[in-house]
Amino acid sequence: MAFDKKLLEIVACPVCKGPLILNKDADGNERLVCRLDRLAYPIEQNIPVLLEAEAQALSSEELEKIT
């Protein structure tokens, strides 16, 4: 079972309350990305981990690759 994309309509970045984008990292793992804060939140067992401490900071180059 994959991440339910309908959740994107109601979930928001815990830091800025902005929208999140579903994306895959270099290893093919799904994650939720906040473009405003340059943070990527992991999705573990189809559950988004929306904790700032668990988020990965993204570089400008990584952020440009995300549509």
mmJSON file of the N, C-alpha and C atoms, coordinates in Angstrom:
{"data_MODEL":{"atom_site":{
"group_PDB":["ATOM","ATOM","ATOM","ATOM","ATOM","ATOM","ATOM","ATOM","ATOM","ATOM","ATOM","ATOM","ATOM","ATOM","ATOM","ATOM","ATOM","ATOM","ATOM","ATOM","ATOM","ATOM","ATOM","ATOM","ATOM","ATOM","ATOM","ATOM","ATOM","ATOM","ATOM","ATOM","ATOM","ATOM","ATOM","ATOM","ATOM","ATOM","ATOM","ATOM","ATOM","ATOM","ATOM","ATOM","ATOM","ATOM","ATOM","ATOM","ATOM","ATOM","ATOM","ATOM","ATOM","ATOM","ATOM","ATOM","ATOM","ATOM","ATOM","ATOM","ATOM","ATOM","ATOM","ATOM","ATOM","ATOM","ATOM","ATOM","ATOM","ATOM","ATOM","ATOM","ATOM","ATOM","ATOM","ATOM","ATOM","ATOM","ATOM","ATOM","ATOM","ATOM","ATOM","ATOM","ATOM","ATOM","ATOM","ATOM","ATOM","ATOM","ATOM","ATOM","ATOM","ATOM","ATOM","ATOM","ATOM","ATOM","ATOM","ATOM","ATOM","ATOM","ATOM","ATOM","ATOM","ATOM","ATOM","ATOM","ATOM","ATOM","ATOM","ATOM","ATOM","ATOM","ATOM","ATOM","ATOM","ATOM","ATOM","ATOM","ATOM","ATOM","ATOM","ATOM","ATOM","ATOM","ATOM","ATOM","ATOM","ATOM","ATOM","ATOM","ATOM","ATOM","ATOM","ATOM","ATOM","ATOM","ATOM","ATOM","ATOM","ATOM","ATOM","ATOM","ATOM","ATOM","ATOM","ATOM","ATOM","ATOM","ATOM","ATOM","ATOM","ATOM","ATOM","ATOM","ATOM","ATOM","ATOM","ATOM","ATOM","ATOM","ATOM","ATOM","ATOM","ATOM","ATOM","ATOM","ATOM","ATOM","ATOM","ATOM","ATOM","ATOM","ATOM","ATOM","ATOM","ATOM","ATOM","ATOM","ATOM","ATOM","ATOM","ATOM","ATOM","ATOM","ATOM","ATOM","ATOM","ATOM","ATOM","ATOM","ATOM","ATOM","ATOM","ATOM","ATOM","ATOM","ATOM","ATOM","ATOM"],
"id":[1,2,3,4,5,6,7,8,9,10,11,12,13,14,15,16,17,18,19,20,21,22,23,24,25,26,27,28,29,30,31,32,33,34,35,36,37,38,39,40,41,42,43,44,45,46,47,48,49,50,51,52,53,54,55,56,57,58,59,60,61,62,63,64,65,66,67,68,69,70,71,72,73,74,75,76,77,78,79,80,81,82,83,84,85,86,87,88,89,90,91,92,93,94,95,96,97,98,99,100,101,102,103,104,105,106,107,108,109,110,111,112,113,114,115,116,117,118,119,120,121,122,123,124,125,126,127,128,129,130,131,132,133,134,135,136,137,138,139,140,141,142,143,144,145,146,147,148,149,150,151,152,153,154,155,156,157,158,159,160,161,162,163,164,165,166,167,168,169,170,171,172,173,174,175,176,177,178,179,180,181,182,183,184,185,186,187,188,189,190,191,192,193,194,195,196,197,198,199,200,201],
"type_symbol":["N","C","C","N","C","C","N","C","C","N","C","C","N","C","C","N","C","C","N","C","C","N","C","C","N","C","C","N","C","C","N","C","C","N","C","C","N","C","C","N","C","C","N","C","C","N","C","C","N","C","C","N","C","C","N","C","C","N","C","C","N","C","C","N","C","C","N","C","C","N","C","C","N","C","C","N","C","C","N","C","C","N","C","C","N","C","C","N","C","C","N","C","C","N","C","C","N","C","C","N","C","C","N","C","C","N","C","C","N","C","C","N","C","C","N","C","C","N","C","C","N","C","C","N","C","C","N","C","C","N","C","C","N","C","C","N","C","C","N","C","C","N","C","C","N","C","C","N","C","C","N","C","C","N","C","C","N","C","C","N","C","C","N","C","C","N","C","C","N","C","C","N","C","C","N","C","C","N","C","C","N","C","C","N","C","C","N","C","C","N","C","C","N","C","C","N","C","C","N","C","C"],
"label_atom_id":["N","CA","C","N","CA","C","N","CA","C","N","CA","C","N","CA","C","N","CA","C","N","CA","C","N","CA","C","N","CA","C","N","CA","C","N","CA","C","N","CA","C","N","CA","C","N","CA","C","N","CA","C","N","CA","C","N","CA","C","N","CA","C","N","CA","C","N","CA","C","N","CA","C","N","CA","C","N","CA","C","N","CA","C","N","CA","C","N","CA","C","N","CA","C","N","CA","C","N","CA","C","N","CA","C","N","CA","C","N","CA","C","N","CA","C","N","CA","C","N","CA","C","N","CA","C","N","CA","C","N","CA","C","N","CA","C","N","CA","C","N","CA","C","N","CA","C","N","CA","C","N","CA","C","N","CA","C","N","CA","C","N","CA","C","N","CA","C","N","CA","C","N","CA","C","N","CA","C","N","CA","C","N","CA","C","N","CA","C","N","CA","C","N","CA","C","N","CA","C","N","CA","C","N","CA","C","N","CA","C","N","CA","C","N","CA","C","N","CA","C","N","CA","C","N","CA","C","N","CA","C","N","CA","C"],
"label_alt_id":[null,null,null,null,null,null,null,null,null,null,null,null,null,null,null,null,null,null,null,null,null,null,null,null,null,null,null,null,null,null,null,null,null,null,null,null,null,null,null,null,null,null,null,null,null,null,null,null,null,null,null,null,null,null,null,null,null,null,null,null,null,null,null,null,null,null,null,null,null,null,null,null,null,null,null,null,null,null,null,null,null,null,null,null,null,null,null,null,null,null,null,null,null,null,null,null,null,null,null,null,null,null,null,null,null,null,null,null,null,null,null,null,null,null,null,null,null,null,null,null,null,null,null,null,null,null,null,null,null,null,null,null,null,null,null,null,null,null,null,null,null,null,null,null,null,null,null,null,null,null,null,null,null,null,null,null,null,null,null,null,null,null,null,null,null,null,null,null,null,null,null,null,null,null,null,null,null,null,null,null,null,null,null,null,null,null,null,null,null,null,null,null,null,null,null,null,null,null,null,null,null],
"label_comp_id":["MET","MET","MET","ALA","ALA","ALA","PHE","PHE","PHE","ASP","ASP","ASP","LYS","LYS","LYS","LYS","LYS","LYS","LEU","LEU","LEU","LEU","LEU","LEU","GLU","GLU","GLU","ILE","ILE","ILE","VAL","VAL","VAL","ALA","ALA","ALA","CYS","CYS","CYS","PRO","PRO","PRO","VAL","VAL","VAL","CYS","CYS","CYS","LYS","LYS","LYS","GLY","GLY","GLY","PRO","PRO","PRO","LEU","LEU","LEU","ILE","ILE","ILE","LEU","LEU","LEU","ASN","ASN","ASN","LYS","LYS","LYS","ASP","ASP","ASP","ALA","ALA","ALA","ASP","ASP","ASP","GLY","GLY","GLY","ASN","ASN","ASN","GLU","GLU","GLU","ARG","ARG","ARG","LEU","LEU","LEU","VAL","VAL","VAL","CYS","CYS","CYS","ARG","ARG","ARG","LEU","LEU","LEU","ASP","ASP","ASP","ARG","ARG","ARG","LEU","LEU","LEU","ALA","ALA","ALA","TYR","TYR","TYR","PRO","PRO","PRO","ILE","ILE","ILE","GLU","GLU","GLU","GLN","GLN","GLN","ASN","ASN","ASN","ILE","ILE","ILE","PRO","PRO","PRO","VAL","VAL","VAL","LEU","LEU","LEU","LEU","LEU","LEU","GLU","GLU","GLU","ALA","ALA","ALA","GLU","GLU","GLU","ALA","ALA","ALA","GLN","GLN","GLN","ALA","ALA","ALA","LEU","LEU","LEU","SER","SER","SER","SER","SER","SER","GLU","GLU","GLU","GLU","GLU","GLU","LEU","LEU","LEU","GLU","GLU","GLU","LYS","LYS","LYS","ILE","ILE","ILE","THR","THR","THR"],
"label_asym_id":["A","A","A","A","A","A","A","A","A","A","A","A","A","A","A","A","A","A","A","A","A","A","A","A","A","A","A","A","A","A","A","A","A","A","A","A","A","A","A","A","A","A","A","A","A","A","A","A","A","A","A","A","A","A","A","A","A","A","A","A","A","A","A","A","A","A","A","A","A","A","A","A","A","A","A","A","A","A","A","A","A","A","A","A","A","A","A","A","A","A","A","A","A","A","A","A","A","A","A","A","A","A","A","A","A","A","A","A","A","A","A","A","A","A","A","A","A","A","A","A","A","A","A","A","A","A","A","A","A","A","A","A","A","A","A","A","A","A","A","A","A","A","A","A","A","A","A","A","A","A","A","A","A","A","A","A","A","A","A","A","A","A","A","A","A","A","A","A","A","A","A","A","A","A","A","A","A","A","A","A","A","A","A","A","A","A","A","A","A","A","A","A","A","A","A","A","A","A","A","A","A"],
"label_entity_id":["1","1","1","1","1","1","1","1","1","1","1","1","1","1","1","1","1","1","1","1","1","1","1","1","1","1","1","1","1","1","1","1","1","1","1","1","1","1","1","1","1","1","1","1","1","1","1","1","1","1","1","1","1","1","1","1","1","1","1","1","1","1","1","1","1","1","1","1","1","1","1","1","1","1","1","1","1","1","1","1","1","1","1","1","1","1","1","1","1","1","1","1","1","1","1","1","1","1","1","1","1","1","1","1","1","1","1","1","1","1","1","1","1","1","1","1","1","1","1","1","1","1","1","1","1","1","1","1","1","1","1","1","1","1","1","1","1","1","1","1","1","1","1","1","1","1","1","1","1","1","1","1","1","1","1","1","1","1","1","1","1","1","1","1","1","1","1","1","1","1","1","1","1","1","1","1","1","1","1","1","1","1","1","1","1","1","1","1","1","1","1","1","1","1","1","1","1","1","1","1","1"],
"label_seq_id":[1,1,1,2,2,2,3,3,3,4,4,4,5,5,5,6,6,6,7,7,7,8,8,8,9,9,9,10,10,10,11,11,11,12,12,12,13,13,13,14,14,14,15,15,15,16,16,16,17,17,17,18,18,18,19,19,19,20,20,20,21,21,21,22,22,22,23,23,23,24,24,24,25,25,25,26,26,26,27,27,27,28,28,28,29,29,29,30,30,30,31,31,31,32,32,32,33,33,33,34,34,34,35,35,35,36,36,36,37,37,37,38,38,38,39,39,39,40,40,40,41,41,41,42,42,42,43,43,43,44,44,44,45,45,45,46,46,46,47,47,47,48,48,48,49,49,49,50,50,50,51,51,51,52,52,52,53,53,53,54,54,54,55,55,55,56,56,56,57,57,57,58,58,58,59,59,59,60,60,60,61,61,61,62,62,62,63,63,63,64,64,64,65,65,65,66,66,66,67,67,67],
"pdbx_PDB_ins_code":[null,null,null,null,null,null,null,null,null,null,null,null,null,null,null,null,null,null,null,null,null,null,null,null,null,null,null,null,null,null,null,null,null,null,null,null,null,null,null,null,null,null,null,null,null,null,null,null,null,null,null,null,null,null,null,null,null,null,null,null,null,null,null,null,null,null,null,null,null,null,null,null,null,null,null,null,null,null,null,null,null,null,null,null,null,null,null,null,null,null,null,null,null,null,null,null,null,null,null,null,null,null,null,null,null,null,null,null,null,null,null,null,null,null,null,null,null,null,null,null,null,null,null,null,null,null,null,null,null,null,null,null,null,null,null,null,null,null,null,null,null,null,null,null,null,null,null,null,null,null,null,null,null,null,null,null,null,null,null,null,null,null,null,null,null,null,null,null,null,null,null,null,null,null,null,null,null,null,null,null,null,null,null,null,null,null,null,null,null,null,null,null,null,null,null,null,null,null,null,null,null],
"Cartn_x":[0.84,0.0,0.892,0.629,1.407,0.76,1.477,0.97,-0.288,-1.315,-2.589,-2.459,-2.489,-2.293,-3.41,-4.548,-5.637,-5.236,-4.296,-3.819,-3.118,-2.582,-1.896,-2.83,-4.124,-5.088,-5.246,-4.946,-5.182,-3.916,-2.835,-1.605,-0.812,-0.098,0.694,2.036,2.963,4.272,4.096,4.662,4.515,5.282,6.224,7.019,6.32,5.953,5.39,3.91,3.341,1.939,1.659,2.712,2.585,2.307,2.089,1.789,3.004,2.734,3.773,3.622,4.733,4.763,5.249,4.562,5.007,6.149,7.245,8.454,9.155,10.081,10.915,12.361,13.064,14.478,15.307,16.619,17.517,17.403,16.99,16.843,15.457,14.573,13.22,12.218,12.614,11.71,10.848,9.564,8.681,8.932,8.72,8.866,7.982,7.702,6.923,7.877,7.818,8.765,8.055,8.633,8.189,9.222,8.8,9.712,10.092,9.185,9.449,10.54,10.511,11.487,12.664,12.601,13.638,13.82,12.691,12.72,12.007,12.537,11.918,11.576,10.299,9.814,9.68,10.239,10.155,8.744,8.486,7.245,7.672,7.282,7.654,6.404,6.395,5.258,3.969,4.066,2.938,2.396,3.163,2.759,3.797,3.362,4.318,4.796,6.095,6.7,6.911,5.931,5.952,6.532,7.76,8.493,9.703,9.865,10.985,12.325,12.434,13.672,13.994,12.985,13.176,13.347,13.122,13.188,14.629,14.8,16.108,16.158,17.189,17.364,17.79,17.225,17.532,18.402,19.322,20.149,19.349,19.856,19.203,19.147,20.203,20.255,19.187,19.037,18.022,16.631,16.416,15.113,14.718,15.677,15.406,14.934,15.354,14.988,13.553,12.971,11.628,10.595,9.636,8.602,7.382],
"Cartn_y":[-1.172,0.0,1.245,2.184,3.41,4.531,5.614,6.789,7.305,7.588,8.054,9.528,9.805,11.156,12.111,11.594,12.451,13.189,12.608,13.259,14.579,14.738,15.977,17.179,16.943,18.032,18.589,17.793,18.237,18.351,17.737,17.779,19.038,19.594,20.799,20.674,21.497,21.533,21.958,21.222,21.583,22.848,23.275,24.46,25.737,25.784,27.012,26.905,25.717,25.439,25.545,25.486,25.553,24.183,24.156,22.898,21.978,20.683,19.68,19.0,18.579,17.916,16.485,15.529,14.134,13.96,13.363,13.224,11.934,11.486,10.323,10.77,10.225,10.55,9.707,9.845,9.138,7.618,7.132,5.689,5.177,6.07,5.67,5.691,6.182,6.27,7.526,7.374,8.529,9.443,10.743,11.744,12.926,13.744,14.96,16.144,17.026,18.125,19.46,20.313,21.696,22.552,23.157,23.98,25.262,25.804,27.062,26.916,25.819,25.587,24.723,24.194,23.295,22.079,21.474,20.295,19.133,17.935,16.708,15.827,15.488,14.649,13.214,12.252,10.858,10.289,9.259,8.486,7.067,6.626,5.297,4.437,3.309,2.385,3.112,3.961,4.736,5.795,6.151,7.175,8.304,9.53,10.643,10.989,11.174,11.543,13.056,13.802,15.258,15.895,15.514,16.074,16.821,18.067,18.865,18.18,17.514,16.826,15.667,15.098,13.97,14.42,15.706,16.215,16.333,16.185,16.327,17.673,18.454,19.726,19.457,20.226,20.06,21.212,20.883,21.927,22.581,23.696,24.379,23.496,22.728,21.83,20.739,20.157,19.121,19.705,20.896,21.534,21.84,22.21,22.515,21.281,20.095,18.848,18.421,18.988,18.599,19.433,18.739,19.455,19.677],
"Cartn_z":[0.0,0.0,0.0,-0.893,-1.005,-0.209,-0.09,0.607,-0.087,0.678,0.133,-0.263,-1.556,-2.066,-1.66,-1.24,-0.766,0.513,1.25,2.475,2.185,0.983,0.634,0.688,0.561,0.61,2.025,3.036,4.409,5.254,4.846,5.628,5.247,6.229,5.999,6.718,6.313,6.957,8.411,9.346,10.76,11.14,10.326,10.634,10.159,8.87,8.304,7.953,8.091,7.756,6.257,5.455,4.009,3.396,2.069,1.389,1.303,1.217,1.058,-0.293,-0.851,-2.157,-1.95,-2.551,-2.494,-3.488,-3.026,-3.833,-3.444,-4.291,-3.973,-3.872,-2.885,-2.743,-3.707,-3.639,-4.553,-4.427,-3.252,-3.039,-3.408,-3.853,-4.237,-3.102,-1.934,-0.79,-0.906,-0.627,-0.676,0.516,0.276,1.323,0.986,1.982,1.784,1.894,0.909,0.826,0.992,1.835,1.973,1.24,0.135,-0.652,0.1,0.878,1.585,2.638,3.375,4.449,4.011,2.786,2.262,3.149,3.544,4.405,3.729,3.956,3.449,4.643,4.767,5.864,5.368,6.085,5.64,5.784,5.003,5.118,5.475,6.645,7.124,7.278,6.606,6.613,6.243,5.206,4.665,5.611,6.641,7.595,7.555,7.248,7.234,8.644,8.765,10.044,9.998,10.476,10.383,11.637,11.931,13.065,12.509,12.931,12.42,12.703,13.832,14.194,13.248,12.6,11.687,10.231,9.968,8.593,8.126,6.82,6.203,5.498,5.771,5.083,3.64,2.715,1.301,0.802,-0.074,-0.687,-1.821,-2.3,-3.427,-4.654,-4.884,-6.039,-5.94,-4.754,-4.553,-4.738,-4.235,-4.306,-5.754,-6.588,-7.995,-8.761,-8.352,-9.031,-8.72,-7.666,-7.233,-7.981,-8.588,-9.34,-8.498],
"occupancy":[1.0,1.0,1.0,1.0,1.0,1.0,1.0,1.0,1.0,1.0,1.0,1.0,1.0,1.0,1.0,1.0,1.0,1.0,1.0,1.0,1.0,1.0,1.0,1.0,1.0,1.0,1.0,1.0,1.0,1.0,1.0,1.0,1.0,1.0,1.0,1.0,1.0,1.0,1.0,1.0,1.0,1.0,1.0,1.0,1.0,1.0,1.0,1.0,1.0,1.0,1.0,1.0,1.0,1.0,1.0,1.0,1.0,1.0,1.0,1.0,1.0,1.0,1.0,1.0,1.0,1.0,1.0,1.0,1.0,1.0,1.0,1.0,1.0,1.0,1.0,1.0,1.0,1.0,1.0,1.0,1.0,1.0,1.0,1.0,1.0,1.0,1.0,1.0,1.0,1.0,1.0,1.0,1.0,1.0,1.0,1.0,1.0,1.0,1.0,1.0,1.0,1.0,1.0,1.0,1.0,1.0,1.0,1.0,1.0,1.0,1.0,1.0,1.0,1.0,1.0,1.0,1.0,1.0,1.0,1.0,1.0,1.0,1.0,1.0,1.0,1.0,1.0,1.0,1.0,1.0,1.0,1.0,1.0,1.0,1.0,1.0,1.0,1.0,1.0,1.0,1.0,1.0,1.0,1.0,1.0,1.0,1.0,1.0,1.0,1.0,1.0,1.0,1.0,1.0,1.0,1.0,1.0,1.0,1.0,1.0,1.0,1.0,1.0,1.0,1.0,1.0,1.0,1.0,1.0,1.0,1.0,1.0,1.0,1.0,1.0,1.0,1.0,1.0,1.0,1.0,1.0,1.0,1.0,1.0,1.0,1.0,1.0,1.0,1.0,1.0,1.0,1.0,1.0,1.0,1.0,1.0,1.0,1.0,1.0,1.0,1.0],
"B_iso_or_equiv":[0.0,0.0,0.0,0.0,0.0,0.0,0.0,0.0,0.0,0.0,0.0,0.0,0.0,0.0,0.0,0.0,0.0,0.0,0.0,0.0,0.0,0.0,0.0,0.0,0.0,0.0,0.0,0.0,0.0,0.0,0.0,0.0,0.0,0.0,0.0,0.0,0.0,0.0,0.0,0.0,0.0,0.0,0.0,0.0,0.0,0.0,0.0,0.0,0.0,0.0,0.0,0.0,0.0,0.0,0.0,0.0,0.0,0.0,0.0,0.0,0.0,0.0,0.0,0.0,0.0,0.0,0.0,0.0,0.0,0.0,0.0,0.0,0.0,0.0,0.0,0.0,0.0,0.0,0.0,0.0,0.0,0.0,0.0,0.0,0.0,0.0,0.0,0.0,0.0,0.0,0.0,0.0,0.0,0.0,0.0,0.0,0.0,0.0,0.0,0.0,0.0,0.0,0.0,0.0,0.0,0.0,0.0,0.0,0.0,0.0,0.0,0.0,0.0,0.0,0.0,0.0,0.0,0.0,0.0,0.0,0.0,0.0,0.0,0.0,0.0,0.0,0.0,0.0,0.0,0.0,0.0,0.0,0.0,0.0,0.0,0.0,0.0,0.0,0.0,0.0,0.0,0.0,0.0,0.0,0.0,0.0,0.0,0.0,0.0,0.0,0.0,0.0,0.0,0.0,0.0,0.0,0.0,0.0,0.0,0.0,0.0,0.0,0.0,0.0,0.0,0.0,0.0,0.0,0.0,0.0,0.0,0.0,0.0,0.0,0.0,0.0,0.0,0.0,0.0,0.0,0.0,0.0,0.0,0.0,0.0,0.0,0.0,0.0,0.0,0.0,0.0,0.0,0.0,0.0,0.0,0.0,0.0,0.0,0.0,0.0,0.0],
"pdbx_formal_charge":[null,null,null,null,null,null,null,null,null,null,null,null,null,null,null,null,null,null,null,null,null,null,null,null,null,null,null,null,null,null,null,null,null,null,null,null,null,null,null,null,null,null,null,null,null,null,null,null,null,null,null,null,null,null,null,null,null,null,null,null,null,null,null,null,null,null,null,null,null,null,null,null,null,null,null,null,null,null,null,null,null,null,null,null,null,null,null,null,null,null,null,null,null,null,null,null,null,null,null,null,null,null,null,null,null,null,null,null,null,null,null,null,null,null,null,null,null,null,null,null,null,null,null,null,null,null,null,null,null,null,null,null,null,null,null,null,null,null,null,null,null,null,null,null,null,null,null,null,null,null,null,null,null,null,null,null,null,null,null,null,null,null,null,null,null,null,null,null,null,null,null,null,null,null,null,null,null,null,null,null,null,null,null,null,null,null,null,null,null,null,null,null,null,null,null,null,null,null,null,null,null],
"auth_seq_id":[1,1,1,2,2,2,3,3,3,4,4,4,5,5,5,6,6,6,7,7,7,8,8,8,9,9,9,10,10,10,11,11,11,12,12,12,13,13,13,14,14,14,15,15,15,16,16,16,17,17,17,18,18,18,19,19,19,20,20,20,21,21,21,22,22,22,23,23,23,24,24,24,25,25,25,26,26,26,27,27,27,28,28,28,29,29,29,30,30,30,31,31,31,32,32,32,33,33,33,34,34,34,35,35,35,36,36,36,37,37,37,38,38,38,39,39,39,40,40,40,41,41,41,42,42,42,43,43,43,44,44,44,45,45,45,46,46,46,47,47,47,48,48,48,49,49,49,50,50,50,51,51,51,52,52,52,53,53,53,54,54,54,55,55,55,56,56,56,57,57,57,58,58,58,59,59,59,60,60,60,61,61,61,62,62,62,63,63,63,64,64,64,65,65,65,66,66,66,67,67,67],
"auth_comp_id":["MET","MET","MET","ALA","ALA","ALA","PHE","PHE","PHE","ASP","ASP","ASP","LYS","LYS","LYS","LYS","LYS","LYS","LEU","LEU","LEU","LEU","LEU","LEU","GLU","GLU","GLU","ILE","ILE","ILE","VAL","VAL","VAL","ALA","ALA","ALA","CYS","CYS","CYS","PRO","PRO","PRO","VAL","VAL","VAL","CYS","CYS","CYS","LYS","LYS","LYS","GLY","GLY","GLY","PRO","PRO","PRO","LEU","LEU","LEU","ILE","ILE","ILE","LEU","LEU","LEU","ASN","ASN","ASN","LYS","LYS","LYS","ASP","ASP","ASP","ALA","ALA","ALA","ASP","ASP","ASP","GLY","GLY","GLY","ASN","ASN","ASN","GLU","GLU","GLU","ARG","ARG","ARG","LEU","LEU","LEU","VAL","VAL","VAL","CYS","CYS","CYS","ARG","ARG","ARG","LEU","LEU","LEU","ASP","ASP","ASP","ARG","ARG","ARG","LEU","LEU","LEU","ALA","ALA","ALA","TYR","TYR","TYR","PRO","PRO","PRO","ILE","ILE","ILE","GLU","GLU","GLU","GLN","GLN","GLN","ASN","ASN","ASN","ILE","ILE","ILE","PRO","PRO","PRO","VAL","VAL","VAL","LEU","LEU","LEU","LEU","LEU","LEU","GLU","GLU","GLU","ALA","ALA","ALA","GLU","GLU","GLU","ALA","ALA","ALA","GLN","GLN","GLN","ALA","ALA","ALA","LEU","LEU","LEU","SER","SER","SER","SER","SER","SER","GLU","GLU","GLU","GLU","GLU","GLU","LEU","LEU","LEU","GLU","GLU","GLU","LYS","LYS","LYS","ILE","ILE","ILE","THR","THR","THR"],
"auth_asym_id":["A","A","A","A","A","A","A","A","A","A","A","A","A","A","A","A","A","A","A","A","A","A","A","A","A","A","A","A","A","A","A","A","A","A","A","A","A","A","A","A","A","A","A","A","A","A","A","A","A","A","A","A","A","A","A","A","A","A","A","A","A","A","A","A","A","A","A","A","A","A","A","A","A","A","A","A","A","A","A","A","A","A","A","A","A","A","A","A","A","A","A","A","A","A","A","A","A","A","A","A","A","A","A","A","A","A","A","A","A","A","A","A","A","A","A","A","A","A","A","A","A","A","A","A","A","A","A","A","A","A","A","A","A","A","A","A","A","A","A","A","A","A","A","A","A","A","A","A","A","A","A","A","A","A","A","A","A","A","A","A","A","A","A","A","A","A","A","A","A","A","A","A","A","A","A","A","A","A","A","A","A","A","A","A","A","A","A","A","A","A","A","A","A","A","A","A","A","A","A","A","A"],
"auth_atom_id":["N","CA","C","N","CA","C","N","CA","C","N","CA","C","N","CA","C","N","CA","C","N","CA","C","N","CA","C","N","CA","C","N","CA","C","N","CA","C","N","CA","C","N","CA","C","N","CA","C","N","CA","C","N","CA","C","N","CA","C","N","CA","C","N","CA","C","N","CA","C","N","CA","C","N","CA","C","N","CA","C","N","CA","C","N","CA","C","N","CA","C","N","CA","C","N","CA","C","N","CA","C","N","CA","C","N","CA","C","N","CA","C","N","CA","C","N","CA","C","N","CA","C","N","CA","C","N","CA","C","N","CA","C","N","CA","C","N","CA","C","N","CA","C","N","CA","C","N","CA","C","N","CA","C","N","CA","C","N","CA","C","N","CA","C","N","CA","C","N","CA","C","N","CA","C","N","CA","C","N","CA","C","N","CA","C","N","CA","C","N","CA","C","N","CA","C","N","CA","C","N","CA","C","N","CA","C","N","CA","C","N","CA","C","N","CA","C","N","CA","C","N","CA","C","N","CA","C","N","CA","C","N","CA","C"],
"pdbx_PDB_model_num":[1,1,1,1,1,1,1,1,1,1,1,1,1,1,1,1,1,1,1,1,1,1,1,1,1,1,1,1,1,1,1,1,1,1,1,1,1,1,1,1,1,1,1,1,1,1,1,1,1,1,1,1,1,1,1,1,1,1,1,1,1,1,1,1,1,1,1,1,1,1,1,1,1,1,1,1,1,1,1,1,1,1,1,1,1,1,1,1,1,1,1,1,1,1,1,1,1,1,1,1,1,1,1,1,1,1,1,1,1,1,1,1,1,1,1,1,1,1,1,1,1,1,1,1,1,1,1,1,1,1,1,1,1,1,1,1,1,1,1,1,1,1,1,1,1,1,1,1,1,1,1,1,1,1,1,1,1,1,1,1,1,1,1,1,1,1,1,1,1,1,1,1,1,1,1,1,1,1,1,1,1,1,1,1,1,1,1,1,1,1,1,1,1,1,1,1,1,1,1,1,1]
}}}
